Amino acid sequence: MYACPDWSPCYSPAKALWASSLAILVSGGLYVLIVIASIAIFGAEETKLLLWPTLELARMTSLPAYILERLDILFLAVWVTAVFTTLFSSYYFTLH
């Protein structure tokens, strides 16, 4: 058992439903934007042939004055961190 603060979404079912609905909408919207950007830039046929279209989008992105020329490295670092923390927490909660 754990303590749940009053402001936390787990305190009431209505707040939990609202928070989870918002999270689903934000993540779903992000996925839709990435798919639209991939198809708009590469086209439908090229997107089907690419193994990781999102990574290709990150490789193509560069900021003015070459501040971040290799944005794909930053993208991969965030992605690897997210995957490992998700896998670790899933493994931990499976055992306990």
N, C-alpha and C positions, 0 to 999 in steps of 0.2 A: 504494500500500500504506500502511496505517496501523497504528499500535500499538494493541493491544487489551489493556487491563488485566486482571489475573487475576479480579477480581470482576465483570467485565462479562459479560452474557449471551452475547455473541458468542464468548466463550472456549471454550465447549463446546456442542455441538448440543443436549444434553439441557436445559441452562439456557435456551438460546434458544427451544426448543419450549415450555418452561414459561412463560417471560416472554411469548411471543406468545399463548399460550392464555389467560393471565391478562388480557392487554390486550383480547383479543376478548371474553372474558366480562364484563369491566367495561364496555366500551363498549356491548355488546349489552344488558346489564342496564340501563344508563342509557337507551337507546332504548326499551326495554320500559316502564320507569317513566314516561317522558314520554308515551308513547302511552296508557298506562292513566290517567294524570292528565288528559290531554286529553279522553278519552272520559268519564271520571267527572265532569268539571266541565262540559263543553259538551254532552255527548251525542253519539251516533254521527252523527246527521244534521247537527248544527251543525258538528261537526269536519270533515265532508266539504265543507262550504261555505266554511270558513275557508281563506285562502290560506296563512298561517303560524300554525298553532295554538300552537306553542311560544312565539312572540312574543306572542301574545294572553295566554297564561298568565303571561308575564313582566310584561305590562302590568297584569294584575289583581293581581299580588302586591304587598303593601305590608307593611312591618314596623311594629310598634307605635310610637307617638309620631312617626310620619311621618319616620323616619330616612332610609329609602330609598323615597320615594314613586314615583319613576320608575325602577324596576329594569330596564325594557326598554332603557334607554340603556346601562347597564352590560353587559347581555346582548349587545347589538349590538356594542359595542366589543370584547368578547372574541371574538365570532363573526367579525367582520371581520378581526381580527388572526390568528385561526386559519386563515381561508380564504386570506389573502394569504401567510402563511408557507408553507402547504401548496403553493399554486400556484408560489411562487417556488422552493421546493426541488425541485418536480417539473420545472420549467423548467431549473433549474441541472443536475440530474442527467441530464436528457435531452441536454443539450449536452455533458456530459463523460462 
